[in-house]
Amino acid sequence: MGTMTAAALKRITLGFEAFRKAAGFGAIRSEADYDRALALVEAIMAATRDKPEREDAGHPLSAPLDLLVPAIHEYEVVHHPIPQAAPQKCSPT
């Protein structure tokens, strides 16, 4: 693993600040952040609907999805858990 230079960290920080400003959130720490993250994922999905880019891992919108989707899932597990369903008895038909 290479060493991160101060110049590289500065570029990353500036890029992330630009993302935060454009997206309206950084990390998902509140319901408002969660709502904005969902809206961004929905916008990305809508922008690539019915286009081959949707399946292209090299597409510029693919990387944000790779970061956002797990972060949204993590937030949902803690703040919007799906209740355990009671087992259903199956009867033969």
N, C-alpha and C positions, 0 to 999 in steps of 0.2 A: 504494500500500500504506500503510495507516494505522500510526500509532505505537502500540506496545503500552504501556499505562500500567503503573505499578508495582502498582496495585490489580488490574488484569486478570491480571498475571503471578502475583500471590499467589493469586487464585482458581484459576488453572490449576494451580499447584503443589499447592494443597490438594486439588483434584479428582483430580489424577494420583496423589497419595499415597493417596487413598481407593481408587482403582482398584488400585494396587499391593498394598495391604493385602487387598482383597477377592479379587483374582486370584492373589495369591501370587508375582507377578513384575512387573517393569517392562519393560525391554528384554530381548530373547532373547539371552542371553550364555552360556548353559550348557545341557546336556542337560535339567537339571531345569526351567529356564525354558521350553525347547522343549516338553517334555512337558506343562507347565501350559498353555502357549498352545494346543497341540493339543486338550487337554481342554476349554478354554474355547470354542474354535471348534466342537467337537463338541456341546457343551452348547447353544450358540446355535442350531446347525442342528437339534438335536433339539427345542428349544423352539418352533421355527417350522415344523417339518415339517407338511406338508399344510395350511398356513395361508396366506392371502393376504399376510400380513405379510412372508413370506420374500422376496417380490419387490418390496417397498416400500422404495425407497432412503431414504425419510424415517423409517422405523421406527428407534427408538432403538438397536436391536441391529445395525443396518446399519453405522453408523460404526465400532464396534469391529472388525467383520469387515473393513472397508475398510483398517484399519491392521494388523490381525493377519495376514491372509492373505499380503500381500507380505513382512512381516517373517519369517514362517515359511518362505516360499519362499527368501528370501535366506539364512537359516540353513541350510536344506537344501542349497542349491547348494554352500556351503562345507563343511559337515560331513557331509552324506549324499548325495554326488554319485551320479548314476545312471551306471554304467559305460557306455562307448560299446559298442554291440553290433557284432559283426562282420557285415559284409554277407552276406546269404544269397543263394545262387544260386537263381534261379527257373528251373524247367524247365517247358516247355509241357505241358499236359495233354491 
